[in-house]
Amino acid sequence: MLGYGALWTLRLGYADHLAHTDSLANVKRAIELAPGNASSYARWAAINDVIGNDPRASTVAIESALALNPRASFTWVDLGLRAEAAGDLPNAERCFLEAARVDKQYDPRWTLLNYYFRRNEIEKFWASARGASAMVYGDGLSLFRLYWRVNPDGNFILRKATPDRQAVLVRYLAFLLADNHLDAVEPAAAMILKRARPEDLPVLLWACDRLLNGNQLRPALQIWSALCERRLIAYRAPDPERGASLTNQEFGSMPLGHGFDWRLQPPEGVSAARIESLSSLRVDFSGKQPEDCEIISQFLPVIPGAVYRLRFRYRTANIPKGTNLRWRVFDGNTSAEIVPKSSFLASEVPKDEEVVFSVPKPTGLVRLVLAYHRALGTTRIEGSIWLEQLQLGFASGRPE
């Protein structure tokens, strides 16, 4: 009995070896040696498709494989594709549906969706879409792009094809941002924010940035405020109605570089660091920085027509007067500069300064920038500046 078992093991091993060759005769012999191995029938069909001349024989082999292993979803898909190519559409659909029934993963559902897409069976397409979305893995870009080819309506896709599962919603929002569908971002982000987790923060900050760069203040502010309220970021939400538009004004936290927080953008030759013990920011210039550059900046939600006063304290080291280091304010809609600019910043002792600026109508968003521009007749600065105690508010009360 032991010898028979060893012989059978050798037989199966030899059959497996033959089944993995590219010879029809070898695979046929493997089937004869181990007729219960479904994968050998599928292998014979694959080789016959390439070097044989009998498509019907391949189909019979696939059917034999399924008779042995009816839960092989990839084999059902293979049979379905053969039926579709032969024009047997009812049988093709049956095979694709069976593949999705026996295998609850994503790939059979993706295949079924593509079949309905090719056949222009739109109702069945959308009926199957939610199941595919629920199982999607990776970034899901191919799936969501297919949805948009069928119906480029972000709200419809969110409602019809996107299950209320956090991971799927995050993938969908990332797709909207990657493919520049900014008008559809707000409702998707709102669903994520209902139960936002720390791991959702990167995509929500990305959404906030894209909306700000696209001059869509209201949804960007809604996302940022919700993140503040849920304490996923350590700030109070901006309150433009009260003039509280400046975030992280004392550099109490390391700037996120996103949304309505400070963006530290020092170019080559400039470094910036938060001094935690002093609640201040230090910027060092090496003298090798560009002649014209932005150092730090922040988007501010503001009231159109309002007059604002920015107060701050600073000191510098080794920065001569008249070297064109100062605060500048830009219209968030047009990128045009709002005047007046601040005076040039150069003081070896701590000094209190302020900048007053009026927001043009209908602007609701401005960008505050610490900028350097080499003044004519000067060399590039080599020195440091410390900033602290920044405050922004209405200069003359909120306008009606």
N, C-alpha and C positions, 0 to 999 in steps of 0.2 A: 504493500500500500504506500509506503514511504517513497519507493522508487517511482511509482506512478505519479505521485504528487510532484516530485522533482521534475519528471518528464513533462508534465502539464505546464509547470512554471516556465520551463525552457521554451516550450511551444508558444506560449503567450508572449514571451520576450522576443522570440524570433518574429512572430506576427507583428508585434509593435514596431520592430525595426523595419520590416518590409513596408508597413503602412506609412512610414515617414520618408519614403523615397519618392522620386518623381516618375516612377514607372507604373503604368496601368497594370501590367502583368504582375508586378510585385504586390501592388495593393490588392488586386484580385486574389492573389495567393494568400495574403494576410486575412482576407475575409473568409476564405475556405478554412484556414487554420483556426480562426476565432470568430465564428459567425455572429456572436452576440455583441461585438464591439461596434456601437453605432458610429463612432468617429471614423472608422475605416470606410464606411459607406460614403460619409460626407467627403472624405479625402479622395476617394475614387471619383466622385462627381466633380470635384474641383479640378483634378488633373484632366479628366475627360473634356471639361469645358475648354481647356487650353490646347490639348493635342489630339483629342478625339473628334469624331464627326457625327455623334449621335446624341443630340440634346435630350431626346426622350429618355435615353438610358440614364443620363445624369439625374433627371427628375425622378425616375424610378429608384435610383440609389438614395436620393434624399428622402423619399417617402419611406424607404426601408430603414434609414437612420432614425426617422421619427417614430416608426413603429417600435423600435427598440428603446428609444429615449424620447418620449413625447414632451418632456419638460425642457428640451434644448431650444431655448428661444432663438438663438442665432440660426438654428437649422430651419425653424419656422419662417424666419425672415428670408433666408435663402430661397425657400420654396415659394414664398410670396412674391419675391422679385422675379422668379422664373415665370410664375403665373401672370404677373403684370406684363412682362415682356412678350408673352404669348397672347396677350389680349384677353385673358380670362380674369376680368376684374373682380367679379364676385369671389372667386377663389383666392385671389391676391389679398383682398380685404380680410377674408376669413383667416388667412394665415397670419397677417400682421396683428389682427385682434387676438389671436391665440398666443402669439409671442408675448404680447403685453399682458395677457392673462396669467401665463405660467411664470413670467419674470416681471416682478414689480419694480425693477430698476429703470433707469432713465433711457438707455439705448433703444429698447423696443418701442417706447412711447415716442421718441424722436423719429424713428422710422415710420411709425403710423402717421404722425403729423405730416411728414414730408410726402407720404402717399396722398393724403387728402389735399395737400397743397398742389401736388402735380395734377390731381384730378379736378381741381377747383371745386371741391366739395366743402364749401366754407362753413356751413353749419356743423358738419361733423368735425371739421378742423378745430373750431372753437370749443366744441364739446369735449375734445381730447386735450386741449391746451393746458388746462389747470393741472391735470394729472402729470403732464410732462414737466411743468414748472415746479411742481412739488418735489420732483426727484432730480432736478438738474444739479450738476456738479461743476466744479471749476468756475469760470467767470460767467458762463451762460450766455455769452455774447451771440453765438450763432442762433440760439433759440429765440432770444428777444429780437434779434434782427429779422428773423423769419416772421415773427408777429407783426412787426412794423411794415414788412412788405405786404402783408395781407390787409392790415388796417392801421395806418399811421396816426392813431389816436391814443395818446398816452393814458388818458383816463379810462377809455374802453378796455385797454389791455390790463390796466391795474384792476379793474372791476371783474373782467371776464376771465382772465387767464393767470392771475397772480394770487395764489392762496395767501391767507393772512398768517404767514410764517415769517419770522424775523429774518432768517437766513436768506430766504427767497427774495424778500423785499429789499434787503441790502444789495443783493446781486442785481436786482432790477434797477435800483437807484444808480449803482455804479455804471450800468449800461447806459442809462439816460445821460449821465455826465460824459462818459467816454464818447458817445455818438452825438453829443451836442443837442440833445432834446431838452433844452432848459425850460421850456414852457410846461413840461410835464413833470418837473422835479418836485414842485411844492406838494402835491397830494401824496406822492410816494414818500417823501421825507416826513410828512405829517403822520403817516401810519407807522413809520419806524420810531418816531419820537414818542409814541404812546407808551412804549415799553423799551426805550433805548437803553442799551447796555454799554459799558466801557469799550467793548470791542467794536461797537458801531460808530465810535467817535470819529475815526479817520474818514469814513465816507461822508458823514454829516458835515465835517469841517470842509471837505472837498466841495460838497454841494454849496455850502455858504460862500466859499471863495469864488466858485464859478458864477454864482448869482451876482455877487458884488462886481465881479469883472464884467458881467453882462448888464450892469446898471439896473438890476432887479432888487431894489432895496427891501421892499416889504417882505418877500419870502425869505430873503437872507436874514433879516432881523428876527423874523419869527423862529427860524431854526436856531440862531444864536441865543435868543432869549430862552427858548425851551431847554437848551443845553445848560444854561445858567440855572434855571429853575429846578432842573433835575439834578443839579450839582455834579454834572459830568465835567464841567469846567468851573474853576474856582473864582468866579466873578459874579457880581450883580448884573442883572440884565440892564442894558442901556435904557434910559428913560428920556427920550428927546423932548417930551412935553415939559419936563422940568429942567431942561438944559443939561441933564446928566448924560452926556454923550461920549465922554472919554473913558476908555477902559484901561485898567491897570495903570492908573495915573501916577502912582508912586513906585512903579516897578517892583511891587510887592511879591509878584510871582514871575517865574521865568516866562517870557513871552512865548505864546504858542506859535506865532508866525502865521496865523490863520484868522479868518473872520474879522471881527472887530478888535482884535488884540494887536499889539505892536508887531510889526514885521521888521526884524533885524535883517537888513539887506546890505551889510558892509561889502563893498567890492574889494578886489585885491589891493592890499596896502592899507586896509582899514580893519580894525578889530573892535568888537563891542562886547561888553560883559556887564552883567547885573552885579552890583555890590550889595549883597543881601543885608549886611549889617547896617548900611546907610540908607537902604531903600532908594537906591540911585542907579544910574546907568553911566558907565564910563566908556568913552569912545577914544581910541588911540589912532592917530594918523602917522604913517611911517614916512611920508613924503613921496611914496611911490604909487599913491592912489591916482585914479583918473582925475582929469582936470574938472570934470563935471559929473557929480554922482549923488545918488540918494543914499543916506545912511540908515535912517529908520523912518517908518511911516505907519499911519493908522487910518483906517476908514472911520468916519464919524457920521452917525445918523443925526441930521439937524433939521431945524424948522426953516422952511423957505422964508426969506425976508428977515430973519432974525439977525441980531448983531451979537457976536460972541467975543468974550475976552479970555485969552489963554494966559494964565499966570504960571511962572516957573522960576526956579532958582538954579543958578549954574555957576561954575567957575572953570577956568581954563588954565593950562600950563603950556608955555612956549608957543602960544598962538598969537601972532601979532594982530593989531587992530586993522580993520579994512580988508580982511582976507576972505570975505564972502562965505562965511559959515553962518547959516541962519535958518529959521523956520519959514516954510512956505506952505500955502494952502491952495489946493486945486479943486475945481468943480468936479464932482464925481461923475456927472453926466457928460460933460464936454471936454474934460481934462484941461480946460483953460485955467490959468492962474488967477486967484482972487487976491486983490491987493487991499491993504498994504502988506508988504512983507515985514518980517521982524528986522530989527537992527542987526548988524553983524555981531556975532557972539565972540567976545574976547575980554576976559577979566581974570586977573590973577587972584582976586579975592571973591568970595561968594557974593553974588549979585542977584537981586530980584528983578525980573523983567516981565513984560506982558506984550501980547500981540492982540490987537482988536481987528476983527474982520466981519464984513457983512455977507450973508449968504444970498446970492441972487435967486430970484424966483424963476422957475418952479423947483429949483434944486433942493433935494432932500438928503443929499449925500455929498460929503466933501472928504478930501484926503489931506491929512496933516503930515508934512514931510520935514525932517531935518536934512538939509541939503548942503552940499559944498560945491562951489564953483570958483575956480581959480581966478581971482581978480586980475585985471590987466596990470602988468608991471610988478607982479608978485611971484614968488616961487611957491611951489606946493607946500602946504603946511606940514610941519612935523611937530606934533604935540598932542595934547589930550583935552577932552572936555568932560565934565561931570554934570549930569542933569538930575534934578530932584524936585519934589513938591510941585508937580504939575497939577494944575486945576483949570477946568474949562466950565464956563457958565455963561448965561445971558449977560450982556454988558448993560442993557437998559430995559430989562424985563421982557417977557415973552410977547411977541407981536400978536395982535388979534388976527 
